[in-house]
Amino acid sequence: ATNQQKKLEAHISWTIAIVLSIIHWIFAVWSSTFNATTFDEVAHIAGGLGQVLYSDYRLNPENGVLPQMVSAAVMNAGGVKFPSVSDSNTPEGISWLFSDAWELGYRTLYQEGNDPKKVLLLGRSATALSGMLTVLLVHGVARQVHSSSVFGSLVPTALCAFCPTMLAHGALITSDGWFAFFMNLAPVCVHWMLEQSGWRAPSSLAREAAASVWCGLVAGVAVGCAGVAKHSGVLVAPMALLLLAVHL
């Protein structure tokens, strides 16, 4: 195939992948409207709003900071009200003092004049973006694995976009959606960094050295995001060591 044909195939492939990712987001958000508030979402809502409004990370520290902040930023922009916690003699103030994310999350949903459906829709719409990015990531990796084959890359992309598990859980206001994305992205970036770093064929060319530094920065950001998406992000470390052993 000529370069022009390859560019056309890449354009078609990525266009279809983007459309599939948008469809995934729509389906995930739409299907989530039929779900009541799930258990973990209550604490994530309070934790995220506490971080966004007060830069306070005491609420729900057992879960990832990044996913909570993303959903809370959208909820805050959408006008969701958080309980007033300035007076430590009120129930809200006492809950804040003792880092009771469950009580503050419950009050945010049901006792502050917010529409619970709106709160959930805003937060879930933001969280579902992780599914969109995961679909695109799968497509990008599949193109590398299948030598830029349109069919070979779109089949796994479609399977990811319409995966029942991702559609059912990817939009919930928890850490799982973003963690799934970054835990797939991080090893891919580490692999890319090792490929560019010349572990197989060391080179002193300045251009390749600059590319290696850039890849290292991207990989570092991806690994860091996996860590702040969920504490299980530490699992990237043994993955990276395994990839390093393969590349040596």
C-alpha positions in Angstrom: 0.0 0.0 0.0 1.2 3.5 -0.8 1.7 6.2 1.8 -1.5 7.9 0.7 -3.5 4.7 1.1 -2.0 4.1 4.6 -3.0 7.7 5.6 -6.5 7.2 4.3 -6.8 3.9 6.2 -5.5 5.5 9.4 -8.0 8.3 9.0 -10.9 5.9 8.5 -9.8 3.7 11.3 -9.4 6.5 13.9 -12.6 8.2 12.8 -14.6 5.0 13.4 -12.8 4.5 16.7 -13.7 8.0 17.8 -17.3 7.4 16.9 -17.3 4.1 18.8 -15.8 5.9 21.9 -18.6 8.5 21.7 -21.2 5.8 21.4 -19.7 4.0 24.4 -19.9 7.2 26.5 -23.5 7.8 25.5 -24.6 4.2 26.3 -22.7 4.2 29.6 -24.2 7.5 30.8 -27.7 6.6 29.5 -27.7 3.2 31.1 -26.5 4.6 34.4 -29.7 6.7 34.6 -31.5 3.5 35.4 -29.3 2.8 38.4 -29.9 4.1 41.9 -27.1 5.5 44.0 -24.5 2.8 44.5 -22.8 2.3 47.9 -19.3 3.7 47.0 -20.6 6.7 45.1 -21.8 8.5 48.3 -18.3 8.7 49.8 -16.7 9.5 46.4 -19.0 12.5 45.9 -18.2 13.9 49.3 -14.5 13.2 48.9 -14.3 14.8 45.5 -16.2 17.9 46.5 -14.1 18.3 49.7 -11.0 18.2 47.5 -12.3 20.7 44.9 -13.9 23.2 47.2 -11.5 23.1 50.2 -8.4 21.4 48.9 -8.9 18.9 51.8 -8.1 15.3 51.2 -9.2 13.7 54.5 -12.6 12.5 53.1 -12.5 9.1 51.5 -8.6 8.8 51.4 -8.8 5.1 50.8 -9.8 5.7 47.1 -8.0 7.5 44.3 -7.8 11.3 44.4 -7.9 11.9 40.6 -11.2 10.1 39.9 -12.9 11.9 42.8 -11.6 15.3 41.6 -12.7 14.9 38.0 -16.3 14.0 38.9 -16.5 16.6 41.6 -15.2 19.4 39.3 -18.0 18.7 36.9 -20.6 18.5 39.7 -19.3 21.8 41.2 -19.5 23.5 37.7 -23.0 22.1 37.5 -24.1 23.9 40.6 -24.1 21.0 43.1 -24.3 22.3 46.7 -22.0 20.9 49.3 -23.0 21.1 53.0 -21.8 24.2 55.0 -19.1 22.9 57.2 -17.8 26.1 58.8 -19.7 25.7 62.1 -18.3 22.7 64.0 -21.4 22.7 66.2 -23.7 21.7 63.4 -24.2 18.1 62.2 -22.4 19.0 59.0 -19.5 20.6 60.8 -19.2 17.6 63.1 -19.1 15.3 60.1 -16.4 17.4 58.5 -14.4 17.5 61.7 -14.5 13.7 61.9 -14.0 13.2 58.2 -17.3 11.4 57.8 -17.6 11.2 54.0 -20.6 9.0 54.1 -22.7 11.5 56.1 -21.6 14.5 54.0 -22.2 12.5 50.8 -25.7 11.6 51.9 -26.4 15.2 52.8 -25.1 16.4 49.5 -27.4 14.1 47.7 -30.6 14.4 49.7 -30.5 17.2 52.2 -29.0 20.3 50.5 -31.7 21.0 47.9 -29.8 19.2 45.1 -31.6 17.0 42.7 -30.0 13.6 43.3 -30.6 12.6 39.6 -28.7 15.7 38.5 -25.8 15.1 40.9 -25.4 11.5 39.7 -25.8 12.4 36.1 -23.1 15.1 36.3 -20.6 12.9 38.2 -21.3 9.8 36.1 -20.9 11.8 32.8 -17.5 12.9 33.9 -16.4 9.4 35.0 -17.7 7.9 31.8 -15.0 9.9 29.9 -12.5 7.2 31.2 -14.3 4.7 29.1 -14.0 6.8 26.0 -10.3 7.1 26.6 -9.9 3.4 27.2 -11.7 2.6 23.9 -9.3 4.9 22.1 -6.3 3.5 23.9 -7.3 -0.1 22.9 -7.6 1.1 19.3 -4.1 2.7 19.4 -2.5 -0.4 20.9 -4.4 -2.7 18.5 -3.1 -0.7 15.5 0.5 -1.3 16.7 -0.1 -5.0 17.4 -1.9 -5.6 14.1 0.4 -3.5 11.9 -2.1 -0.7 11.4 -4.7 -3.1 10.0 -8.1 -1.5 9.9 -10.0 -4.7 10.6 -7.5 -5.9 13.2 -7.6 -2.7 15.1 -11.4 -2.1 14.9 -12.5 -5.5 16.2 -10.9 -5.1 19.7 -12.0 -1.5 19.7 -15.6 -2.5 19.1 -15.4 -5.3 21.7 -14.1 -2.7 24.2 -16.7 -0.1 23.3 -19.6 -2.6 23.8 -18.1 -4.5 26.7 -21.0 -5.1 29.1 -18.8 -4.8 32.2 -17.4 -1.4 31.1 -20.8 -0.1 30.1 -22.3 -1.2 33.4 -19.6 0.0 35.8 -17.5 2.5 33.8 -19.8 5.5 34.5 -20.3 5.0 38.2 -18.7 7.7 40.4 -15.9 5.5 41.7 -12.2 5.0 41.0 -12.5 1.9 38.9 -13.1 3.5 35.5 -10.1 5.9 35.6 -8.0 3.2 37.2 -8.7 0.8 34.4 -7.7 3.4 31.8 -4.4 4.5 33.5 -3.5 0.9 34.5 -3.6 0.0 30.8 -2.0 3.3 29.7 1.0 3.1 32.1 2.5 -0.2 30.9 1.9 0.9 27.3 3.9 4.1 27.9 6.6 2.2 29.8 7.0 -0.2 26.9 7.1 2.8 24.5 9.8 4.4 26.6 11.9 1.3 26.7 11.6 0.9 23.0 12.7 4.5 22.4 15.5 4.4 25.1 17.6 2.1 23.0 17.7 -0.9 25.4 18.0 -3.1 22.3 20.2 -0.8 20.2 21.8 2.0 22.2 22.4 5.2 20.2 24.1 8.5 21.0 22.1 10.5 18.5 20.8 13.7 20.0 17.4 13.2 18.3 16.9 9.8 19.7 18.1 11.0 23.1 15.4 13.8 23.0 12.8 11.3 22.0 13.8 9.1 24.9 13.5 11.9 27.4 10.0 12.8 26.0 8.9 9.2 26.3 10.2 9.0 29.8 8.2 12.1 30.8 5.0 10.7 29.3 5.6 7.3 30.9 6.2 9.0 34.3 3.0 11.0 34.0 1.0 7.9 33.1 2.5 5.9 36.0 1.8 8.8 38.4 -1.8 9.0 37.2 -2.2 5.3 37.8 -1.0 5.8 41.4 -3.4 8.7 42.1 -6.3 6.9 40.4 -6.2 4.1 42.9 -3.7 2.7 45.5 -3.5 -0.5 43.4 -1.5 1.6 41.0 1.6 0.3 42.8 1.1 -2.8 40.6 2.7 -0.8 37.8 6.1 -1.4 39.4 6.3 -5.2 38.9 4.8 -4.7 35.4 7.5 -2.2 34.5 10.3 -4.5 35.9 8.9 -7.3 33.8 8.9 -5.1 30.7 12.4 -4.0 31.5 13.6 -7.6 31.7 12.0 -8.4 28.4 13.7 -5.4 26.7 17.2 -6.1 28.1 
